[in-house]
């Protein structure tokens, strides 16, 4: 129940912030700060849930690691910058709660600020963030979440059309380089500028390439080869393990379906950041489809790298696909109900609705 409580408080703060933003009131930034702090504090207070035990062990192992032997026998998929980050945090404090807290800052703050800047409806996007297993995902896959946060900063800078082109590309690819050092799967971000900020043939070609990789990856032997390139030593049996929830796939496909209801004239009126967010959202849909029909263990986490675009573009697609305000309100209401149901189902599956606190929250962070 702790997750529901923290989500409700965050939603209330988001409502207050949205009201200040709509009325152009002063002091709205304090509510944005409270949202970020609350989510980071919750992440830092956990002592269990999913891969939390592995991250605790990895952090505690830094006690016997020195900087000189940290990079011994490094291979492609070793995520050296994540190891370096863990090493330095341990040297500052051996308390893993601070490690979780500081790591969550690298994900939560860039993600929330990105939604505040590029979402037409910050409140609705935050609701998706909390109910659609995005924030919850970051509590389990902390390494990937940090990489996603770094790329949220890179994408935000890349979309800033007021910056000179060479600066935008330089900062973006610098973030890519850092992100790949944290999580090797971040290599997928290298190709995003290829999509451009317009609706063009390059986008279709890129989608077809991604789908082709997914189809080829369905062959077990090719899946083993791809896993080796990405630093994961998997055999043919492991490549085919895992499953994808049909319900989750359907939710990922909704923005793609909504985009078909947007007229060509409306697409031409989109801002550059809207178009790029929609393309990122479509990539999420394609990657999740690949995970269903190809290899869940290889492609199951890829959609989350692009999910920031889906979270940001949902309100834009609703407004553009449905012209009347009354229809938009109905669609928003339906979406809120469905996302809430999805969130509750997800929490139930993860055992986070019972009386037992699956997150093992501890508020004493003294070393």
C-alpha positions in Angstrom: 0.0 0.0 0.0 3.0 2.3 0.5 3.3 2.8 -3.3 -0.3 3.8 -3.6 0.1 6.3 -0.8 3.2 7.9 -2.3 1.5 8.0 -5.7 -1.6 9.8 -4.3 0.6 12.4 -2.6 2.5 12.9 -5.8 -0.7 13.3 -7.8 -2.0 15.9 -5.4 1.3 17.8 -5.7 1.1 17.5 -9.5 -2.5 18.9 -9.4 -1.3 21.9 -7.3 1.6 22.5 -9.6 -0.6 22.2 -12.7 -2.9 24.9 -11.3 0.0 27.2 -10.5 1.4 26.6 -14.0 -2.0 27.3 -15.7 -2.5 30.5 -13.8 1.2 31.5 -14.2 1.5 31.8 -10.5 4.7 32.2 -8.6 6.1 29.6 -6.3 5.2 26.7 -8.6 8.8 25.3 -8.6 8.6 24.3 -4.9 5.9 21.8 -5.8 8.1 20.4 -8.6 10.9 20.1 -6.1 8.6 18.3 -3.6 7.5 15.8 -6.3 11.1 14.9 -7.1 12.2 14.8 -3.5 9.2 12.6 -2.5 9.8 10.1 -5.3 13.6 10.0 -4.6 13.1 9.6 -0.9 10.7 6.7 -1.4 13.3 5.0 -3.8 16.1 5.6 -1.3 14.1 4.2 1.7 13.5 0.8 0.1 15.5 -2.3 1.3 13.8 -4.9 -0.9 11.8 -5.4 -4.1 12.9 -7.2 -7.3 16.6 -6.6 -8.0 17.2 -4.4 -4.9 19.0 -7.2 -3.2 21.5 -7.5 -6.1 22.1 -3.7 -6.0 22.7 -3.8 -2.3 25.2 -6.7 -2.7 26.9 -4.9 -5.6 27.2 -1.8 -3.5 28.5 -3.6 -0.4 31.1 -5.4 -2.5 32.7 -2.1 -3.2 34.2 -2.4 0.3 36.9 -4.7 -1.0 37.4 -2.9 -4.4 40.0 -0.3 -5.2 40.0 2.2 -8.0 43.0 0.4 -9.6 41.3 -3.0 -9.9 37.9 -1.6 -10.7 38.6 -1.8 -14.5 40.4 -5.1 -14.6 39.2 -7.5 -17.3 36.6 -5.1 -18.6 34.4 -6.3 -21.4 31.8 -4.6 -23.6 28.8 -5.2 -21.4 30.4 -4.5 -18.0 28.8 -1.0 -17.6 32.0 0.5 -16.2 30.5 3.9 -15.5 27.8 2.4 -13.4 30.5 0.5 -11.4 32.5 3.8 -11.1 29.4 5.6 -9.8 28.7 2.9 -7.3 32.4 2.9 -6.2 32.4 6.7 -5.5 29.1 6.7 -3.7 30.4 3.9 -1.4 33.5 5.9 -0.6 31.2 8.8 0.4 28.9 6.7 2.5 28.6 2.9 3.0 24.9 3.2 3.6 23.0 1.8 0.6 20.0 4.0 1.2 22.0 7.0 0.2 23.2 5.0 -2.9 19.5 4.4 -3.9 18.5 8.0 -3.1 21.4 9.6 -5.2 20.8 7.1 -8.0 17.1 7.8 -8.2 17.9 11.6 -8.5 19.7 10.8 -11.7 16.5 9.3 -13.1 13.6 11.0 -11.4 14.7 14.6 -11.8 15.5 14.6 -15.5 12.4 12.5 -16.3 10.0 14.8 -14.3 11.6 18.0 -15.7 11.4 16.5 -19.3 7.6 15.9 -18.8 7.2 19.4 -17.3 8.9 20.9 -20.3 7.5 18.8 -23.2 4.1 17.4 -22.1 1.0 19.4 -22.9 -0.6 18.0 -19.7 2.0 17.5 -17.0 -0.6 16.1 -14.5 -1.7 13.4 -16.9 1.8 12.5 -17.9 2.8 12.2 -14.2 -0.2 9.9 -13.7 1.1 7.7 -16.5 4.5 7.8 -15.0 3.2 6.4 -11.7 0.6 3.9 -13.0 2.2 2.5 -16.1 5.1 0.8 -14.3 7.7 3.5 -15.2 8.6 4.8 -11.8 8.0 1.2 -10.4 10.4 -0.1 -13.1 13.1 2.3 -11.9 13.0 0.7 -8.5 13.8 -2.6 -10.0 16.1 -1.7 -12.9 18.1 1.0 -11.3 21.0 0.8 -13.7 18.8 1.2 -16.7 16.9 3.9 -15.0 20.1 6.0 -14.5 20.8 5.5 -18.2 17.3 6.7 -19.1 17.7 9.7 -16.9 20.9 10.7 -18.5 19.3 10.4 -22.0 16.3 12.4 -20.8 18.8 15.3 -20.3 20.4 14.6 -23.7 17.0 14.5 -25.5 15.9 17.6 -23.8 18.9 19.5 -25.0 18.7 18.0 -28.5 15.1 19.2 -28.8 16.1 22.8 -27.9 15.9 24.5 -31.3 17.3 27.7 -29.8 20.7 26.0 -29.4 23.2 25.8 -32.3 23.1 22.5 -34.1 26.6 21.4 -33.4 26.1 22.0 -29.6 22.8 20.0 -29.7 24.5 17.1 -31.3 27.6 17.3 -29.2 25.7 17.3 -25.9 23.3 14.6 -27.1 26.1 12.2 -28.1 28.1 13.0 -25.0 25.0 11.9 -23.0 24.8 8.8 -25.2 28.5 8.0 -24.4 27.9 8.3 -20.7 24.6 6.4 -20.9 26.2 3.5 -22.7 28.9 3.3 -20.0 26.1 2.9 -17.5 23.9 0.5 -19.4 25.1 -1.1 -22.7 21.5 -1.2 -24.1 21.7 2.6 -24.3 23.4 2.2 -27.6 19.9 2.3 -29.2 19.9 6.1 -28.5 22.8 6.6 -31.0 20.3 6.3 -33.9 17.6 8.7 -32.6 18.9 11.8 -34.4 18.6 9.8 -37.7 14.9 10.0 -37.3 15.0 13.8 -37.5 12.3 16.1 -36.3 10.0 15.8 -39.4 7.7 13.1 -40.6 9.8 11.6 -43.4 10.8 8.4 -45.2 13.9 8.0 -42.9 11.5 7.3 -40.0 9.7 4.5 -41.9 13.1 3.0 -43.0 14.3 3.1 -39.4 11.1 1.4 -38.1 11.6 -1.4 -40.7 15.2 -1.9 -39.7 14.1 -2.2 -36.1 11.4 -4.7 -37.0 13.9 -6.7 -39.1 16.3 -7.0 -36.2 13.4 -8.3 -34.1 12.3 -10.8 -36.7 15.9 -12.0 -37.2 16.4 -12.0 -33.4 13.6 -14.6 -33.2 16.1 -17.2 -34.4 17.7 -18.6 -31.3 21.3 -18.6 -32.7 21.0 -15.0 -33.8 19.6 -14.1 -30.4 22.7 -15.6 -28.7 24.9 -13.6 -31.1 23.0 -10.4 -30.3 23.2 -11.1 -26.5 27.0 -11.5 -26.9 27.3 -8.1 -28.6 25.3 -6.5 -25.8 27.5 -8.1 -23.1 25.0 -10.8 -22.0 26.2 -14.4 -22.3 22.9 -16.2 -23.0 22.4 -19.7 -24.5 19.5 -20.5 -26.9 17.2 -21.7 -24.1 17.6 -18.5 -22.1 17.1 -16.3 -25.2 13.6 -17.8 -25.6 12.7 -17.5 -22.0 10.3 -15.0 -20.5 7.0 -13.6 -21.6 5.3 -10.3 -22.4 1.9 -9.3 -21.0 -0.7 -8.8 -23.7 -2.3 -6.1 -21.6 1.0 -4.3 -21.4 1.5 -4.6 -25.1 -1.9 -3.1 -25.8 -1.2 -0.1 -23.6 2.1 0.4 -25.5 0.2 0.3 -28.8 -2.5 2.9 -27.9 -0.4 6.0 -28.9 0.5 4.3 -32.2 -3.2 3.8 -32.8 -4.1 7.4 -31.8 -1.5 8.7 -34.2 -3.6 7.3 -37.1 -6.4 9.6 -36.1 -4.2 12.7 -36.4 -4.7 14.4 -39.7 -1.8 15.3 -42.0 -2.5 19.0 -41.5 -2.3 18.6 -37.7 1.0 16.7 -38.0 2.4 19.6 -40.0 1.5 21.9 -37.2 3.3 19.8 -34.6 6.4 21.2 -32.9 9.7 19.4 -33.5 9.7 18.0 -29.9 6.1 16.7 -30.4 7.1 14.8 -33.5 10.2 13.3 -32.0 8.3 12.3 -28.9 5.7 10.5 -31.1 8.5 8.7 -32.9 10.0 7.6 -29.6 6.6 6.4 -28.6 6.2 4.4 -31.8 9.6 2.9 -31.2 8.4 1.7 -27.7 5.4 0.1 -29.4 7.6 -1.6 -32.0 10.1 -2.9 -29.4 7.4 -4.3 -27.2 5.9 -6.1 -30.2 9.3 -7.5 -30.9 9.6 -8.7 -27.3 6.3 -10.6 -27.8 7.1 -12.3 -31.0 10.9 -12.5 -30.8 12.9 -12.7 -27.5 11.4 -11.2 -24.3 14.7 -11.4 -22.5 16.5 -9.5 -25.2 13.8 -6.9 -26.2 11.6 -6.8 -23.1 13.4 -3.8 -21.6 14.1 -1.9 -24.8 10.7 -0.1 -24.9 11.4 1.6 -21.6 14.4 3.4 -23.2 11.9 5.2 -25.4 8.9 5.4 -23.0 9.7 9.0 -22.1 8.4 10.0 -25.5 5.2 8.0 -25.0 4.6 9.6 -21.6 5.1 13.1 -23.0 3.1 12.8 -26.3 0.0 11.1 -24.9 -1.8 14.4 -24.1 -0.8 15.9 -27.5 -2.2 12.9 -29.4 -5.5 13.0 -27.5 -5.9 16.7 -28.2 -5.0 16.4 -31.9 -7.0 13.2 -32.5 -10.2 14.4 -30.8 -11.2 17.9 -31.8 -13.9 18.9 -29.3 -13.1 19.7 -25.7 -16.0 17.5 -24.4 -14.7 14.5 -26.3 -11.2 15.1 -25.0 -12.5 15.1 -21.4 -14.2 11.8 -22.0 -11.1 10.3 -23.5 -9.0 11.6 -20.6 -11.5 10.1 -18.1 -11.4 6.7 -19.8 -7.6 6.8 -20.0 -7.3 7.7 -16.3 -9.6 4.8 -15.3 -7.7 2.3 -17.6 -4.3 3.4 -16.4 -5.4 3.2 -12.7 -6.7 -0.3 -13.3 -3.5 -1.3 -15.1 -1.5 0.1 -12.2 -3.5 -1.8 -9.6 -3.1 -5.0 -11.5 0.6 -4.5 -11.8 1.0 -3.8 -8.1 -1.1 -6.9 -7.3 1.1 -9.0 -9.5 4.2 -7.7 -7.8 2.7 -8.3 -4.3 2.7 -4.6 -3.5 -1.0 -4.4 -2.4 -0.9 -6.6 0.7 -0.3 -5.7 4.3 3.3 -6.7 4.0 5.6 -3.9 2.7 7.2 -5.5 -0.3 9.6 -2.5 -0.5 10.9 -3.0 3.1 10.9 0.8 3.7 13.5 2.0 6.3 13.6 5.7 7.2 16.7 5.5 9.4 19.6 6.2 7.0 22.3 6.7 9.6 25.6 5.1 8.7 
